[in-house]
């Protein structure tokens, strides 16, 4: 019989007592008839006993050396249905490292060797036995039923107190209350360090609507298990409620183990280390957003320069467009004059010098129109200066846009962080900043081109080169100045020829004028096309100037948003810098109430026992069962045997 099932034995039934009496009488008769065999039987018994003794106590144990061991105790207790201890049994386990004599202390009324046939020697509260290396068990029936906890169970049915005996077979609303408190008569180490688990099992067929606040309720097959837990150093007060019919219940099981052996508080080191890594990452991200804000500030300054340069360039284009119509008009007059001269000379009678006297003056007038005071070259020079200034401002402004690109991975990390840690406004600002950044990169790319020299800047440089050539003087091979110089040279040559009477040169002069008229006509056509393109560029440039202005405004907003983001990241950095330590403190506060004293193993049965490594308690209350109905003894209709007849002789 195991200790957990060692309940008080019930008296034997009358029929059973009669069977025992009959068996005893038969045995007595057998002994009487076999008296002659007793000496031989005793001899065999002594021989067998000696063999058993020799087997149980090896020769090495006679040395009486102290055994080396570690001890653990499992304390079993049978409780009444009210929780009162009725019997306490202790199973002592010894892990023997070196054989010898084992000495153990404990106040027991009886001891049993559970391992072999060796005799346990008792002297006062001392138990002695010789043991071999290995595991050795013995059970002691405790003289006292005192436990570290006072356990009390009470019962109610339909709101009225009821005893456990009356509850058996009853039906209604059941309430079971169990309380646990410290027993001051026992070493407090067990109460302060052990966790109690109290488990009830209700039969599924007769139980429903099971309720137990703070308990773990589970279905075990058809039955219900309800487990309550009392923490170390804390009293317990629990109530189990259920609707029952024809009630019966197995005994409540109560286990007590050191809290440290059951619950292992989690190691929060990895968690706090992760928070430290997060704080470090946020700090690095804060530095990155600060650098981003500085870069966007430079972008905003450059965008503002682009806007101002674009505005100045637009004004220059407008002036150039207005002046180009004048250039085309004057050039048209020159073209028409040269054509008229060439046409007139082609049909003129060169034999008459009077018709040629006016030609040199006309040629010089044409030259002055090209390169004289207030002439075409002077107007072009004015336009060229404004254009060059506006182009320089535009080139400097667009050149201020950073050529580098933000790493997409860093931008993705920033976007994820803002979405995770920031507000919706922060996310919208970052999205707008990203669009502004993309627009700025597009403007710069369109201006310089993929290869750095094939964008809009090349067209602007071509127009600047044309204006430079038209505004240049003859020493720099300016087109207008060179043409004027040629006209003046032609006039001088014509006057010289007329004065010297060299009329034979007039055909060549006529041919030269005709060629000059033809070439200037082509120049005029190109100038007209340039003026038309310049007019179209001037009208379309207003869209660019407007876009540049919007870009500058957006870049300003971008800079403001980037600075706000940088400020927000700085605030986040400040708050997360102390996050690991704060988390450690909070975790410490949350786990403080579960930080119970570690159990330093001591013996439950005697403070004199050494080398104790573990102690456990297993307790059970009496079951609540209906008493069995008495059974009538069946009449024995079997044929009497020889022994029955012999027994009848002695019964008379």
Secondary structure, 3 states (H helix, E strand, C coil): CCHHHCCCCCCCCHHHHHHHHHHHHHHHHHHHHCHHHHHHHHHHHHHHHHHHHHHHCCHHHHHCCECEEEEEEEEEEEECCCCCEEEEEEEEEEEEEECEEEEEECCEEEEEECCCCCCCEEECCEEEEEECCEEEEEEEEECCCCCCEEEEEEEEECCEEECHHHHCCCCEEEEEEEEEEECCCCCHHHHHHEEEEEEEEECCCCEEEEECCCCEEEEECCEEEEEEEECCCCCEEEEEEEEECCCCECCCEEEEEEHHHHCCCCCCHHHHHHHHHHHHHHHHHHHHHHHHHHHHHHHHHHHHHHHHHHHHHHHHHHHHHHHHHHHHHHHHHHHHHHHHHHHHHHHCCCCCHHHHCCHHHHHHHHHHHHHCCCCHHHHHHHHHHHHHHHHHHHHHHHHCCCCCCCCHHHHHHHHHHHHHHCCHHHHHHHHHHHHHHHHHHHHHHHHHCCCCCCCHHHHHHHHHHHHHHHHCCHHHCCHHHHHHHHHHHHHHHHHHHHHHCCHHHHHHHHHHHHHHHHHHHHHHHHHHHHHHHHHHHHHHHHHHHHHHHHHHHHHHHHHHHHHHHHHHHHHHHHHHHCHHHHHHHHHHHHHHCCCCCCCCCCCCCCCCCCCEEEEEEEEEECCECCCCCCCCCCCCCCCCCHHHHHHHHHHC
